[in-house]
Amino acid sequence: MSGSLQSLCWGSSACGGIVSSYFSGSLVEVYGVRSVFGVTALLPLITSVVSLLVKEEPVHGPARGLSLGNDFFESSKSSIIQLWGAVKQPNVFLPTLFIFLFQATPQSGSATFFFITNKLGFTPEFLGRLNVVTSVASLIGVALYNGFLKKVPLRKIFLVTTIIGSALGMTQVLLVTGLNRKFGISDEWFSIGDSLILSVLGQAFFMPALVLAARICPLGMEATFFATLMSIANGGSILGGLLGAGLTHIFGVTKDKFDNLALLIIICNLSTLLPLPLLGLLPRDEPDSDENTDIEMTPY
């Protein structure tokens, strides 16, 4: 039931994002950045309260003392060997490589952010509202995947959402060049509509990657393996950010100079199509009609 579980987790995250985004922009304008940072630093402490609700069986007797002894190190060594053995399997390594490469494509988000704040003059309050729209769109994307796309093969979802996302991502060029105003659409409303559509599509694309990562986890080490895969995916995102920063520097885009921003956006959007020839790295799984069936793991 990896699809339903991922939908539940990320749907809950989107709901939390709606609440936090709604208040963050207004609070920054009223109380300043320092106060908002202080509040957001305290909120994660709620997690420690929730941890009290977790029920665990206590360890008694000699076994408790052995937990930090040789048995602990032997167990850790065994887990690392088991993890490496699983990663080496082609039906695990190849999908992991695909996820990494997909996340590693150049990104222009930072340059676009400076454009909408320094050039268009979007206020913190409006950016907060924009984040609300993004969170709502993410929730819609989760619902879209859970309701209609969960039974569609992963390769097909990746192919369709990537092509459509790359095409729709080009709409940011209209905002950068000001063409949206020629059509009678203000910058604010264009940004809201653009964020809504792209976030829905982005979440619908992101969900299959999460489901794939969950489904290839071997039994007995699901948590460790899933965390490893997510770390690899985040590493790809960091690399994508660095590549985007390099392109931003090459094109001479700065916090107050945006002459080549449109070209940067076009190149970054086209680069998302580069991993498509690698779709063959993904397993030929059937549509997720049986939620209790995961991709078969070979022994290692």
MOMO-V104598 format. One record per backbone hydrogen bond with DSSP energy under -0.5 kcal/mol. CO is the residue of the C=O (numbers start at 1). NH is the residue of the N-H. If there is no record, write none. Layout:
# MOMO-V104598
co = [CO CO]
nh = [NH NH]
This chain:
# MOMO-V104598
co = [1 2 3 4 5 6 7 8 9 10 11 12 13 14 15 16 17 18 19 20 21 23 24 25 26 27 27 28 32 33 34 35 36 37 38 39 39 40 42 43 44 45 45 46 47 49 50 51 54 56 58 60 61 61 62 62 63 64 65 66 66 69 69 70 71 72 73 74 75 76 77 78 79 80 81 82 83 84 86 89 89 90 92 93 94 95 96 97 98 99 100 102 108 109 110 111 112 113 114 114 115 115 116 123 124 125 126 127 128 129 130 131 132 133 134 135 136 137 138 139 140 141 142 143 144 144 145 145 149 150 153 154 155 156 157 158 159 160 161 162 163 164 165 166 167 168 169 170 171 171 172 173 174 174 174 178 178 179 179 180 180 181 184 186 187 188 189 190 191 192 193 194 195 196 197 198 199 200 201 202 203 204 205 206 207 208 209 210 211 212 214 218 221 222 223 224 225 226 227 228 229 230 231 232 233 234 235 236 237 238 239 240 240 241 242 243 244 245 246 247 248 249 252 254 257 258 260 261 262 263 264 265 266 267 268 269 270 271 273 274 275 276 277 278 279 283 287 289 290 291 292]
nh = [5 6 7 8 9 10 11 12 13 14 15 16 17 18 19 20 21 22 23 24 25 27 28 29 30 31 32 32 36 37 38 39 40 41 42 42 43 44 45 46 47 48 49 50 51 52 53 54 56 58 60 63 64 65 65 66 67 67 68 69 72 72 73 74 75 76 77 78 79 80 81 82 83 84 85 86 87 88 89 92 93 94 96 97 98 99 100 101 102 103 104 105 112 113 114 115 116 117 118 119 119 120 122 127 128 129 130 131 132 133 134 135 136 137 138 139 140 141 142 143 144 145 146 147 148 149 149 150 152 288 157 158 159 160 161 162 163 164 165 166 167 168 169 170 170 171 172 173 174 175 176 177 178 179 180 181 182 182 183 183 185 184 186 190 191 192 193 194 195 196 197 198 199 200 201 202 203 204 205 206 207 208 209 210 211 212 213 214 215 216 217 221 225 226 227 228 229 230 231 232 233 234 235 236 237 238 239 240 241 242 243 107 244 245 246 247 248 249 250 251 253 252 254 257 254 261 264 265 266 267 268 269 270 271 272 272 273 274 276 277 278 279 280 281 282 285 289 291 293 2 294]
